[in-house]
Amino acid sequence: MKRIFAGIPLVLLALALAGCGKTEQKVRIGVSIPAATHGWSGGVVWCAEQAKKELEADGKTEVILVTSADAASQVDRIENLLTRDLDALVVMAQEPGPLTAICEQAVSQGIFLTVVSNPLDKKVENIFVNGDNRSFGAAAAQAMGKLLDGKGDILVMEGIPCPINTDRVEAFREELAKDFPNIKIMESQTANWNTEKGLAVMENFLMKYSKIDAVWAGDDDVLIGALKGYAESGRQDVKAFVGGGGAKVIVKKILDGDPLVKATVTYPPQMLKVAIDETVKAIREGKTAETGREIIVKSQIITSDNAQDHYYPDSVY
């Protein structure tokens, strides 16, 4: 050994020996998500910020987080991200159609791609992370059935017409028909996952129906509006409201024993943090060639028995 390295300056020798081991490079991740335009998307942004803070704490990862108010600005901001020498890109699309081409471009540049919640028009991603929308609807039906002891007349407030909403509502209806055939859905209306629309739809329902046993709001933002409309009506006939999403204001009502809000269903914004963590792990482990992996975060029923486990007081959602 002495003869082999004879005459080599000590500094150069040290550098040569250091190169014999594996040097861990800093991982650079771009994250593109919708802006916080309502409760659930606000929770997504909060979760992304928490993931960024945790991952950057050890100096081994850089997370470049950008938010966008619409699909066009999201495409523009991803184009900017692609100039930043990324190892990976995590995308929750505003609209899958307009985002598909730019995501394909990222993959063609050798960037590891993870897609969250809204599937692209083409499956070009390495990892897909999603909530389980059918289990979301089924869990809501189970919660409703148990709260009404299997019988009653109910109303449904749906989300924006799209595949996500279709999966939820179909599963809700199927689960009720299978396990609680004596529960009748009197009507179902679109409430757009929006508080103001929830208020308007609830006011319409209250004028139209003299007796309502329960309401599935389908979304916790909608539920807030529905509760306001019901409170202002002065009526006392509704036995229960069931929401969806796991917003902290609704979970807190369940924790506090609210007489009307007894259950909601999770669709956790934390799936965005799961996506970021799994992406960093894949890059660190050299699994950059993997494709088609799916991570599905199933929905759970939140009641007074487990509400504490789903209450995140520091979150915006």
N, C-alpha and C positions, 0 to 999 in steps of 0.2 A: 504493500500500500504506500509506503514511504517513497519507494522509487517511482511509482506511477505518477504521484503528485509532486515529485521533486521539481522545484523551479517555478511552480504556479503560485502567483501572489495569493496571500491569504484571503483577501476580499473576494477574488474571483472563485476561489475554492469554496468559500462559504455559500456564494450564490449558486454554484453548480450543485452542491449537496442539497440545498434547499429545494431546488427544482426536482429532486428525486422523489419528494413527497407530493401528495395531492394538495394543491392550493385551492381553497374554497373561494370562489368568486362571488361578488355581490350579485344577487338576483334582482332584476328590475322588472316590475310588474305594472302594466297599465290597467286601470279599472275604469270602465265607462258605464255609467248608470243614469237613470232618469233623475231629474231634480226633484226636490221635496215639495211636490205640488199638493199632496194630501197625506193623511196620517201614515198609511202603510209605506209609501215611498219615502217619507221622512224617516221611518224606522230603518229602511234599507240604507239610506245615506248615513245614519248614525252608526249602523253596524259596520259599514265600510270604513268609517273614520276610526272606529275601535280597532278593527283589524290592522289598519295602517299603523296606528300608534303601537300596538303590540309587536308587530313584525319588524318595525324599524328600530325598536328599542336596543337590539343587540348589534346594530350597524351592518348586518349581513344582507338586508333586504331593503330595496327602495320601492315604495308603492306610489305611483303617480295617479291620483284620483281626480276624475273629471265628471261633472254632472251636466246634463243637457235638458232643456225645456221641451224639445221636440226632436223628431227623427232627423230633420235636416241638420240641425246644429250638432246632433250626436255623431252623424257621419263626418262632419267637418272636424270635430275634436278627436275622433279616432284617427283620421288622416294625420293630424298633428302628432298623435301618440306614436304612429308608425315611423316617425322620423327620430324617435328617441332611443333607438337601439334597445328595444324591449326583448326580454326573454319570453314573456307571456302576456296575454291580454285576456282580461275577464270582462264580459259584456252582458248587461241586462238590457235588452233592446226596448226602446220606446215602441217601435213597430218592426216586426221581423222582416217584412219585405224590403224596406229601404236599407236595412242594416246588413242584409245577406252579402251583397257584393263587396263591401269594405271588409267584412270578416273573412271572406274568401281571399282577399288580397293579403290580409295579415298572415293567413296560413301559408300562402304562396311565398311569403318572405321568410318562412321558417319560424314564425312566432307560434308558440303553443297557445291554443285558444280554448277558453272555458266559457260556455254560455249558461246563463242563469234564467230560469223561469219561463221566458218567452222563446220557444224554439224558432230557429231560423227557417227560412224556406228550403234550405238545403242543409243536410247534416254534414257540416264541414269541421265541426269542433272536435277537440280531443276529449273533453269532459262536458257532460250536460248535468247541471244541478237544478232540481225542480221540486216544488211542493207537489203533493199528490192530490190533484183536484177531485178525483173520484172519492178518495177517502175523506176529503173535506166535506162533500155533500152527504156521504153516508154517515159520518160522525154527527153532523148536524141533525140528521133524521133520527138517529139513535137518541140523541139528547132530547129532541122534541118528543119522541114517543114515550120516553120515561117520565118526562115532566108532566105529560097529560094522561099518564096511566093508560096509554094506548087508544084514547078516543077523544074526538073533538073536531072543531072546524077551524082551519088555520089559513093564513095568508102568507104569500112569499114575495119578497123583494129581491129581484135578480140583479146581477151586475151588468156591465156593458156586454151587448151581444157579441160573443167571440167564442172560440173553442174552449177556453178556460171556464167561462160561465156555463156553456153547454154541458161539459163534463160534471160540474158541480150540481147543477139542477137535475140532470138525468139521474145521477146517483142518489140524490135526495129522494126523488120520486120513487125510484126502484126500491130503495131501502124501506120507505114507508109502506109501499104496497106489499112487500115481503113480510115485514115484521109487525106492522101496525096498520092493518087494513081498515080499521075503524076511524082512522084520522083522514079527514077529507080536506083537500086543498081547494078552497073556494075560488081563489084567483091568484095569478102570479103576474107581477108587473116589473118592468125594468126600473131600477133605481140608480144605475150607473156608478155604483160604489162611491156615492157622493152624499154628504150630509144634507145639503139643501134639497136634493132630489128625494132623499129618504123622508124628510119632513113633508114634502108635497104629496108623495105617494101615500103616506100614512093618513094625511088629512083627507085624501080622496077615499081611502078605504073606510075611514070612520063615518063619512057621509053615506057611503053605499051600503054598509053592513051594520045592522043593529046589534049583532052578537058576534064577537070574535073571541075564540078561546086562546089563540097564540099566534105569534108572528115570527117567521124566520126572516131576519133582515139580510142575511147572506153576507154581510160585511159590517164590521164594527163602526166604521164611519157612518154608514147608512143607519145603523141602530141608534146612534146619537140623535139623528134627526127624527127618527120614528118615535123615540121616547119623548122628545120635545112636543111633537104633535099630539101624542097621547095625553101627556100631562096637561096641555092647554085645553084639551077637550073636556076634561073633568070626568071622563068615563071610568068605570071600575070593573068592566067585564073581562079584560084580557088577563089571563092567568100567567103567561110567561112570554118573554122575548128571548130568542136565541140569535146570537150574532155570528161573526166569523172574522178571523184574523189574529185575535189576541192582543188588541190595543190595551195599553196599560189602564186607561180610564175605565174600560169595561171590566177588565180583570179585577180592578180595585172595587168596583161595585159588587162583584161576586164575592170577593173577600169580606166585604162589609155586610154581606147578607141582604143585599137589595131584594125587595119582595117581588120585583118583576124580572130583573136580569139574573137568571140563575145558571146560565151556561153560555159559553161561546166555543169556538173551534179554532185551533191554531192553523195559521199559514205563516210560519215565522219568517220575518225579514232576516233572521239570522242565517238563512240559507245563503245569503251573499257572503257572509264571513266564512261559512263552510267552503264555498267555492274558491275564495282567495286562499284559504289555508291549504286546501287540497292541490291547488295549482302550484303554490310554492313548494309543497312536498314533492310533487311530481318532478319539478325542475331539479330540486336538490338530489333526488334519487336517480336522476338521469333517465326518467321515463318519458322522454320527449316524443317518442314515436308512438305512444299509446293512442288509440282512437276508439271512440264509441262507448267510453265508460259513462254510465249513468249513476247518479246519486240522487235518490228520491227521499225527500223528507216528508214522512207521513203526518197527516193531521191527527190531533188528539182532542178529545173533549175536555174543556176546562170547567170544573165545577168547584164548589167550596172545598172539596176534598183535596184538590191539587193546585188551586189557584196561586198559592204562594210560590210554587215552583215555576210559574210562568209570569211572575210579576217583576218587571224591570223598571223601577221607579226613575232611574237616570236616563232612560231612553226617551226620545221624543215621541215614540209610538207605544 
